[in-house]
Amino acid sequence: LRMAALVEHGAAAPPASVTIEVFSDERDQFGNRNRIVGGVRPGVILRLSSGIYNVVSTYGDANAQVRADVSVEAGKLTEATVAHAVGKATFRLVTRAGGEAIADTQWVIATPQGEVVKESVGALPTHILAPGRYTVEATRGGQKYAQAFEVEAGQARTVEVVLPE
């Protein structure tokens, strides 16, 4: 099996930005699949027995994932391509709109349902996210500040969280 990963407009995803995991098609009594191999980059040839496998391709370090079932035949090279729909968001905690980003800020990105997608620390963290609506919470000096935002496929945006006066 050889996997390829694409991003917006059919461009190849940077191989260092994508990790691929391969799971068996069989499930245990809890519905979980056994992981066959993980941490594989696109373009690597995996030698697998014939059968159906569930492949999970993750672009970036957050929730931009694509899942696909792939059928591998004995003695043949199966080539499969997944396409990621992603957007990039950079976060800034500022004292005024357009101001300097404040360092030593803790960030938590969550879905509208409250599920944590990614946590990070820094003045300007940047993450690749699946399209959708999110809330980011910036914590500094024990104070928390939140901002809702949306990610669109193929777009890069800066999300500023402005401190109240």
FIKE-699893 format. One record per residue: x, y, z of N, C-alpha, C, CB in turn; residue number from 0. Coordinates in Angstrom, 1 decimal. Each point is the difference from the previous one (the first is absolute). Glycine has a CB too. Example, Ala and Ser with C-alpha at 12.3 -4.5 7.8 and 13.67 -1.06 7.14 Angstrom:
2
     npx     npy     npz    capx    capy    capz     cpx     cpy     cpz    cbpx    cbpy    cbpz    k
    13.2    -5.7     7.8    -0.9     1.2     0.0     0.9     1.2     0.0    -1.9    -1.2     1.2    0
     1.5     2.3    -1.9     0.9     1.1     0.0    -0.8     1.1     0.8     1.2    -0.6    -2.2    1
This chain:
165
     npx     npy     npz    capx    capy    capz     cpx     cpy     cpz    cbpx    cbpy    cbpz    k
     0.9    -1.2     0.0    -0.9     1.2     0.0     0.9     1.2     0.0    -1.9    -1.2     1.2    0
     1.6     2.2    -2.1     0.7     1.3     0.0    -1.1     1.0     0.0     2.0    -0.9    -1.3    1
    -1.9     1.8     2.3    -1.0     1.1     0.2     0.6     1.3    -0.5    -1.0    -1.2     2.0    2
     0.1     2.1    -2.5     0.4     1.3    -0.4    -1.1     0.9     0.7     1.1    -0.6    -2.2    3
    -0.7     1.9     2.5    -0.9     0.9     0.7     0.0     1.3    -0.8     0.4    -1.1     2.3    4
    -1.6     1.6    -2.6    -0.2     1.3    -0.7    -0.6     1.0     1.0    -0.2    -1.2    -2.3    5
     0.4     2.5     1.9    -0.7     1.1     0.7    -0.7     0.8    -1.0     1.7     0.1     1.8    6
    -2.2     1.1    -1.5    -0.8     0.8    -0.9     0.6     0.1    -1.4    -0.8     1.2     2.0    7
    -0.1    -1.2    -2.9     0.3     0.1    -1.5     0.9    -1.2    -0.5    -0.2     2.5     0.3    8
     0.1    -3.6     0.4     0.7    -1.2    -0.5     1.5     0.0     0.2    -1.8    -0.2    -1.6    9
     2.4     1.2     2.3     1.4     0.0     0.2     0.4    -1.1     1.0     0.0     2.5    -0.4   10
     1.2    -3.0     0.3     0.5    -1.0     0.9     0.2     0.6     1.4     1.1    -1.3    -1.9   11
    -1.5     0.6     2.9     0.3     0.5     1.4     1.4    -0.1     0.3    -2.3    -0.6     0.7   12
     3.0     1.5     0.0     1.4    -0.2     0.4     0.1    -1.3     0.8     0.4     2.5     0.0   13
     0.4    -3.5    -0.4     0.1    -1.3     0.6     0.3     0.1     1.5     0.7    -0.9    -2.1   14
     0.1     1.9     2.5     0.3     0.1     1.5    -1.2     0.5     0.8     2.3     0.5    -0.6   15
    -3.4     0.0    -0.1    -1.2     0.5     0.7    -1.1    -1.1     0.2     0.6     2.3    -0.9   16
    -0.4    -3.5     0.3    -1.0    -1.0    -0.1     0.5    -1.3     0.7    -0.9     1.0    -2.1   17
     0.1    -1.5     3.0     0.3    -1.4     0.5    -1.2    -0.9    -0.3     1.4     1.0     1.9   18
    -1.0    -2.2    -2.2    -1.1    -1.0    -0.4     0.1    -1.2     1.0     0.2     0.7    -2.4   19
    -1.4    -1.1     2.8    -0.1    -1.2     0.8    -0.9    -1.0    -0.7     0.2     1.3     2.2   20
     0.2    -2.6    -2.1    -0.8    -1.0    -0.7    -0.6    -1.0     1.1     1.5     0.2    -2.1   21
    -2.8    -0.4     2.0    -0.7    -0.9     1.0    -0.6    -1.2    -0.8    -0.5     2.0     1.5   22
     0.3    -3.1    -0.7    -0.6    -1.1    -0.6    -1.5     0.3    -0.2     1.7    -1.6     1.1   23
    -2.3     0.8    -2.0    -1.4     0.2    -0.2    -0.9    -0.7     1.1     0.5     0.0    -2.5   24
     0.1    -0.9     3.2    -0.7    -0.7     1.0    -0.1     0.9     1.3     0.8    -2.2    -0.9   25
    -1.9     2.0     1.6    -0.3     0.8     1.2    -0.1    -1.0     1.2    -1.1     1.8    -1.3   26
     1.6    -1.3     2.5    -0.2    -0.8     1.2    -1.4     0.2     0.6     2.5     0.2     0.5   27
    -2.8    -0.7     0.6    -1.3     0.0     0.6    -0.4     1.5     0.4     0.3    -2.3     0.9   28
     0.6     3.2    -0.9    -0.3     1.4     0.3    -0.1     0.9    -1.2     1.1    -0.3     2.2   29
    -0.9    -0.4    -3.4     0.0     0.8    -1.2     1.3     0.6    -0.5    -2.4     0.4     0.5   30
     3.5    -0.7     0.3     1.3     0.6    -0.4     0.7    -0.9    -1.0     0.1     1.0     2.3   31
     0.7    -0.4    -3.1     0.8    -0.7    -1.0     1.5    -0.1     0.6    -1.5     0.8    -1.9   32
     2.2    -1.8     1.4     1.4    -0.2     0.4     0.8     0.8    -0.9    -0.4    -2.3     0.8   33
     1.4     3.1    -0.3     0.9     0.8    -0.8     1.1    -0.9    -0.5    -0.5     2.1     1.3   34
     0.6    -2.1    -2.6     1.1    -0.8    -0.7     1.3     0.7     0.0    -1.8    -1.1    -1.4   35
     1.7     2.4     1.0     1.2     0.8    -0.1    -0.4     1.5     0.2     1.2    -1.7    -1.5   36
    -0.3     2.5     2.0    -0.3     1.4     0.3     1.2     0.9    -0.3    -1.7    -0.6     1.7   37
     1.5     1.9    -1.8     1.1     0.9    -0.3     0.7    -0.1    -1.3     0.3    -0.1     2.4   38
    -1.1    -0.4    -3.4     0.6    -0.1    -1.4    -0.2     1.2    -0.8    -0.5    -2.5     0.1   39
     1.4     2.9    -0.9    -0.1     1.2    -0.8    -0.5    -0.4    -1.4     1.9     1.1     1.2   40
    -2.5    -0.2    -2.0    -0.5    -0.3    -1.3     1.2    -0.5    -0.9    -1.9     1.7     0.2   41
     1.6    -2.6    -1.1     1.0    -0.5    -1.0     0.8    -1.2     0.5     0.2     2.3    -0.7   42
    -0.3    -2.7     2.0     0.6    -1.1     0.5    -0.8    -1.3    -0.4     1.0     1.3     2.0   43
    -0.3    -2.3    -2.5    -0.7    -1.2    -0.3    -0.1    -1.0     1.2     0.8     0.2    -2.4   44
    -2.0    -0.5     2.7    -0.3    -1.0     1.1    -0.3    -1.3    -0.5    -0.8     1.9     1.4   45
     1.5    -2.9    -0.9    -0.3    -1.4    -0.4    -1.1    -0.6     0.9     2.4    -0.3    -0.9   46
    -3.5     0.1     0.4    -1.2    -0.5     0.7    -0.5    -1.3    -0.6    -0.6     2.4     0.7   47
    -0.1    -3.2     0.1    -0.7    -1.2    -0.5    -1.2     0.5    -0.8     0.8    -1.4     2.0   48
    -1.3     0.6    -2.8    -1.2     0.4    -0.8    -1.2     0.2     1.0     0.8    -1.2    -2.1   49
    -1.6     2.1     1.8    -1.2     0.3     0.9    -0.4     1.4    -0.1     0.8    -1.8     1.5   50
    -1.8     2.2    -0.6    -0.5     1.3     0.1     0.6     0.7     1.2    -2.1    -0.7    -1.2   51
     2.6     1.9     1.1     0.6     0.8     1.1    -0.7     1.3     0.1     2.2    -1.2    -0.4   52
    -2.2     1.7     1.6    -0.5     1.4     0.2     1.2     0.9     0.2    -2.2    -0.9     1.1   53
     2.3     1.9    -1.9     1.1     0.9     0.0    -0.4     1.4     0.6     1.0    -1.2    -2.0   54
    -0.2     1.7     2.9    -0.3     1.4     0.5     1.2     0.8    -0.3    -1.4    -0.9     1.9   55
     1.2     2.0    -2.7     1.0     1.0    -0.3    -0.2     1.2     0.7     0.2    -1.0    -2.3   56
     0.8     1.5     3.1    -0.1     1.2     0.8     0.9     1.1    -0.6    -0.6    -1.3     2.1   57
     0.1     2.4    -2.4     0.7     1.1    -0.6     0.2     1.1     1.2    -0.8    -0.4    -2.4   58
     2.0     0.7     2.7     0.3     0.9     1.1    -0.1    -0.7     1.3    -1.0     1.9    -1.3   59
     0.8    -1.1     2.4     0.1    -0.5     1.3    -1.3     0.0     0.8     2.3     0.7     0.0   60
    -3.4    -0.5    -0.7    -1.3     0.2     0.7    -1.0    -1.0    -0.5     0.4     2.4     0.4   61
    -1.5    -2.0    -1.0    -1.2    -0.8    -0.3    -0.2    -0.2    -1.5    -1.0     0.7     2.1   62
     1.9    -0.3    -2.9    -0.2    -0.1    -1.5     0.3    -1.5    -0.4     0.6     2.5    -0.4   63
    -1.6    -3.3     0.4     0.2    -1.4    -0.3    -1.0    -0.5    -1.1     0.7    -0.4     2.4   64
    -0.2    -0.6    -3.1    -0.8    -0.6    -1.1     0.1    -1.5     0.3     0.4     1.8    -1.7   65
    -1.5    -2.5     1.7    -0.1    -1.5     0.2    -0.5    -0.6    -1.3    -0.4     0.2     2.5   66
     1.0    -1.3    -2.8    -0.4    -0.7    -1.3     0.3    -1.5     0.2     0.4     2.0    -1.4   67
    -1.3    -2.8     0.8     0.3    -1.5    -0.1     0.7    -0.3    -1.3    -2.1    -0.5     1.5   68
     3.1    -0.3    -1.4     0.8    -0.3    -1.2     0.1    -1.5    -0.1     1.3     2.1     0.2   69
    -1.5    -2.6    -1.4     0.1    -1.5    -0.3     1.4    -0.3    -0.6    -2.6    -0.2    -0.3   70
     3.3    -0.7     1.0     1.3    -0.4    -0.5    -0.1    -1.4    -0.6     1.2     1.5     1.7   71
    -0.6    -1.6    -2.9    -0.1    -1.3    -0.7     1.4    -0.7     0.1    -1.8     0.8    -1.6   72
     1.9    -2.1     1.7     1.2    -0.7     0.1     0.9     0.2    -1.2    -1.1    -1.7     1.4   73
     2.4     2.0    -1.2     0.9     0.2    -1.1    -0.1     1.2    -0.8     0.0    -2.4    -0.1   74
    -0.9     3.4     0.4    -0.1     1.2    -0.7     0.2     1.2     0.9    -1.7    -1.1    -1.5   75
     2.2     2.2     0.8     0.2     1.2     0.8    -1.3     0.8    -0.1     2.5     0.1    -0.5   76
    -3.1     0.2     1.6    -1.2     0.8     0.1     0.4     1.4     0.3    -1.4    -1.9     0.8   77
     1.0     2.9    -1.7     0.3     1.4     0.2    -1.3     0.7     0.4     2.1    -0.1    -1.6   78
    -2.1     0.8     2.7    -1.2     0.7     0.4     0.4     1.4     0.3    -1.1    -2.1     0.9   79
     0.1     3.0    -1.2     0.3     1.5     0.3    -1.2     0.5     0.8     1.3     0.2    -2.2   80
    -1.0     0.6     3.2    -1.0     0.6     0.8     0.1     1.5    -0.2     0.0    -1.9     1.8   81
    -1.1     2.7    -1.7     0.0     1.4    -0.2    -0.4     0.7     1.3    -0.5    -0.2    -2.4   82
     1.3     1.0     3.0    -0.3     0.7     1.2    -0.6     1.4    -0.3     1.9    -1.2     1.2   83
    -3.0     1.5    -0.5    -0.6     1.3     0.0     0.5     0.7     1.3    -2.0    -0.7    -1.5   84
     2.8     1.7     1.4     0.6     0.6     1.3     0.1     1.5    -0.2     1.3    -2.1     0.5   85
    -1.2     2.7     0.7     0.2     1.4     0.1     1.1     0.3     1.0    -2.4     0.6    -0.7   86
     3.0     0.5     0.7     1.1     0.3     0.9    -0.4     1.2     0.9     1.7    -0.9    -1.6   87
    -1.5     0.8     2.9    -0.4     1.1     0.9     1.2     0.3     0.9    -2.5    -0.7    -0.1   88
     2.8     2.0     0.2     1.0     0.5     0.9    -0.7     0.8     1.0     1.8     0.1    -1.8   89
    -1.4    -0.2     3.1    -0.7     0.6     1.1     0.9     1.1     0.7    -1.3    -2.1     0.4   90
     0.7     3.2    -0.1     0.7     1.1     0.7    -0.9     0.6     1.1     1.2     0.5    -2.2   91
    -0.6    -0.4     3.4    -0.6     0.7     1.1     0.6     1.4     0.0    -0.4    -2.1     1.4   92
    -0.5     3.1    -1.5     0.5     1.4    -0.2    -0.8     0.9     0.9     0.6    -0.4    -2.4   93
     0.1     1.6     2.7    -0.7     1.0     0.9    -0.9     0.9    -0.8     2.0     0.0     1.5   94
    -1.8     0.1    -2.8    -0.9     0.7    -0.9     0.1    -0.6    -1.4     0.3     2.1     1.3   95
    -1.3    -2.0    -2.1    -0.1    -0.6    -1.4     1.3     0.4    -0.8    -2.6     0.0     0.1   96
     3.3    -1.0    -0.6     1.1     0.3    -0.8     1.3     0.2     0.8    -1.5     1.0    -1.7   97
     1.4    -1.1     3.0     1.2     0.2     0.9     0.9    -1.1     0.0    -1.4     1.4     1.4   98
     2.5    -1.3    -0.6     1.0    -1.0     0.2    -0.6    -1.2     0.7     1.8     1.7     0.0   99
    -1.4    -2.9    -0.4    -0.4    -1.2     0.7     0.6    -0.2     1.3    -0.4    -1.1    -2.2  100
    -0.3     0.7     3.2     0.5    -0.1     1.4     0.6    -1.4     0.1    -1.7     1.6     0.9  101
     2.9    -1.7    -0.4     0.7    -1.3     0.2    -0.6    -0.8     1.2     2.1     1.0    -1.1  102
    -1.6    -2.2     1.2    -0.4    -0.9     1.2    -1.5    -0.1     0.1     2.1     0.7     1.1  103
    -2.8    -0.9    -2.2    -1.4    -0.2     0.1    -0.3    -1.5    -0.3    -0.4     2.4    -0.8  104
    -0.5    -2.9     1.6    -0.5    -1.4    -0.2    -1.2     0.0    -0.8     1.0    -0.7     2.2  105
    -1.1    -0.2    -3.2    -1.1     0.0    -0.9    -0.7    -1.4     0.0     1.2     1.7    -1.4  106
    -2.5    -1.6     1.4    -0.8    -1.3    -0.1    -1.1     0.3    -1.1     0.4    -0.6     2.4  107
    -0.3    -0.3    -3.5    -0.9     0.1    -1.1    -1.1    -1.1     0.2     1.8     0.9    -1.6  108
    -3.0    -0.6     1.6    -1.1    -0.9     0.2    -1.1     0.1    -1.0     0.5     0.1     2.4  109
    -1.3    -1.2    -2.6    -1.1     0.0    -0.8    -1.2     0.7     0.7     0.7    -2.2    -1.2  110
    -1.8     2.5     0.5    -1.1     0.6     0.7    -0.6    -0.9     1.1    -0.5     1.3    -2.1  111
     0.7    -2.6     2.0    -0.4    -0.9     1.0     0.9    -0.1     1.2    -1.1    -1.3    -1.8  112
     2.2     2.0     1.8     1.0     0.0     1.1     1.1    -1.0    -0.1    -1.9     0.9     1.3  113
     1.9    -1.7    -2.4     1.1    -1.0    -0.2     1.3     0.7    -0.3    -1.7    -1.7    -0.8  114
     2.8     1.5     1.6     1.2     0.7    -0.2     0.7    -0.7    -1.3     0.3     0.5     2.5  115
     0.1     0.4    -3.4     0.6    -0.4    -1.2     1.6     0.1     0.1    -2.1     0.8    -1.3  116
     2.5     0.3     1.9     1.5     0.2     0.1     0.3     1.0     1.1     0.2    -0.4    -2.4  117
     0.9     0.1     3.1     0.5     1.0     1.0     1.4     0.4    -0.3    -1.4    -1.1     1.8  118
     1.8     2.3    -1.6     1.3     0.5    -0.3     0.4     1.2     0.9    -0.2    -0.9    -2.4  119
     1.4     1.3     2.3     0.5     1.1     0.8     0.9     0.9    -0.9    -0.1    -1.3     2.2  120
    -0.1     2.6    -2.2     0.9     0.9    -0.8    -0.7     1.2    -0.3     1.2    -1.9    -0.9  121
    -0.5     2.8     0.2    -0.5     1.3    -0.4    -0.8    -0.1    -1.3     1.9     1.2     1.2  122
    -1.4    -2.1    -2.1    -0.7    -0.1    -1.3    -0.1    -1.4    -0.5     0.9     2.2    -0.6  123
    -1.6    -3.1     1.3    -0.1    -1.4    -0.4    -0.8    -0.1    -1.3     0.2    -0.8     2.4  124
     0.2    -0.1    -3.3    -0.7    -0.2    -1.2    -0.4    -1.5    -0.1     1.2     2.0    -1.2  125
    -2.4    -2.3     0.8    -0.5    -1.3    -0.1    -0.8    -0.3    -1.2     0.0    -0.1     2.5  126
     0.2    -1.1    -3.1    -0.8    -0.4    -1.1    -1.3    -0.7     0.5     2.1    -0.3    -1.5  127
    -3.2     0.8     1.1    -1.3    -0.5     0.6    -1.0    -0.4    -1.2     0.3     1.5     2.1  128
    -1.1    -2.4    -1.7    -1.1    -0.4    -1.0    -1.0     1.2     0.0     0.3    -2.5     0.5  129
    -0.9     2.7    -1.7    -1.0     1.0    -0.1    -1.1    -0.1     1.1     0.5     0.2    -2.5  130
    -1.0     0.9     3.0    -1.0     0.0     1.0     0.0     1.1     0.9     0.0    -2.4    -0.1  131
    -0.8     2.4     1.1    -0.1     1.1     1.0     0.7    -0.5     1.3    -2.2     0.8    -0.9  132
     2.9     0.1     1.5     0.8    -0.3     1.2    -0.1     1.2     1.0     1.5    -1.5    -1.3  133
    -1.0     1.2     2.5     0.2     1.1     1.0     1.4    -0.2     0.5    -2.4     0.1     0.7  134
     3.1     1.1    -0.6     1.4    -0.1     0.5    -0.1     0.8     1.3     1.1    -0.1    -2.3  135
    -0.4    -0.5     3.3     0.1     0.6     1.3     1.5     0.3     0.3    -2.1    -1.3     0.9  136
     2.4     2.6    -0.6     1.3     0.4     0.3     0.1     0.2     1.5     0.3     1.1    -2.3  137
     0.7    -1.6     3.0     0.2     0.1     1.4     1.3     0.7     0.2    -1.4    -2.0     0.5  138
     1.4     3.1     0.3     1.2     0.7     0.4    -0.2     0.6     1.3     0.6     0.4    -2.4  139
     0.4    -0.7     3.4    -0.1     0.6     1.3    -1.3    -0.4     0.7     1.3     1.9    -0.8  140
    -1.7    -3.1     0.6    -1.2    -0.5     0.7    -1.3     0.4    -0.6     1.4    -0.1     2.0  141
    -1.4     1.0    -3.0    -1.2     0.5    -0.6    -0.2    -0.7    -1.3     0.3     2.3     1.1  142
    -1.6    -2.6    -1.4    -0.4    -0.7    -1.2    -0.8     1.0    -0.9     0.0    -2.3     1.2  143
     0.3     2.2    -2.5    -0.7     0.8    -1.0    -0.3    -0.9    -1.2     1.2     2.1     0.7  144
    -2.5    -2.0    -1.2    -0.4    -0.9    -1.0    -0.4     0.7    -1.3    -0.8    -1.6     1.8  145
     0.9     0.9    -2.9    -0.4     0.6    -1.3    -0.5    -1.1    -0.9     1.7     1.9     0.2  146
    -2.9    -1.8    -0.8    -0.5    -0.9    -0.9     0.6     0.3    -1.4    -2.2    -0.3     1.3  147
     2.5    -0.7    -2.1     0.5     0.2    -1.4    -0.4    -1.1    -0.9     1.9     1.3     1.0  148
    -1.7    -1.1    -2.3    -0.3    -1.1    -0.9     1.2    -0.2    -1.0    -2.5     0.6     0.1  149
     2.6    -1.9    -0.4     1.1    -0.4    -1.0    -0.6    -0.4    -1.3     1.5    -0.7     2.0  150
    -1.0     1.2    -3.1    -0.5    -0.4    -1.3     1.1    -0.7    -0.7    -1.6     1.9    -0.1  151
     1.3    -2.9    -0.7     1.0    -0.8    -0.8     0.8     1.0    -0.9    -1.5    -2.1     0.1  152
     2.8     1.9    -0.1     0.9     0.7    -0.9     0.3     1.4     0.5    -0.9    -1.3    -1.8  153
     0.4     1.7     2.9     0.2     1.4     0.5     0.9     0.0     1.2    -2.3     0.6    -0.8  154
     3.1     0.5     0.9     0.8     0.3     1.2    -0.5     1.2     0.6     2.1    -1.1    -1.0  155
    -2.2     1.1     2.3    -0.5     1.2     0.7     0.7     0.2     1.4    -2.2    -0.4    -1.2  156
     2.1     1.6     1.6     0.5     0.3     1.4    -1.2     0.3     0.9     2.2     1.0    -1.0  157
    -2.2    -1.6     2.1    -1.1     0.2     1.0     0.6     0.8     1.1    -1.2    -2.2    -0.6  158
     0.7     3.4     0.8     0.5     0.9     1.1    -1.0    -0.1     1.1     1.2     1.5    -1.6  159
    -0.7    -1.7     2.8    -0.8     0.1     1.2     0.5     1.3     0.7    -0.2    -2.6     0.3  160
    -0.7     3.5    -0.2     0.3     1.4     0.5    -0.4     0.0     1.5    -0.3     1.1    -2.3  161
     1.3    -0.7     3.1    -0.2     0.2     1.4    -1.0     1.1     0.3     2.3    -0.8     0.5  162
    -3.3     0.6     0.4    -0.9     1.1     0.3     0.7     1.2     0.7    -1.9    -1.7     0.2  163
     1.4     2.9    -0.4     0.7     1.1     0.6    -0.4     0.2     1.5     0.0     1.1    -2.2  164
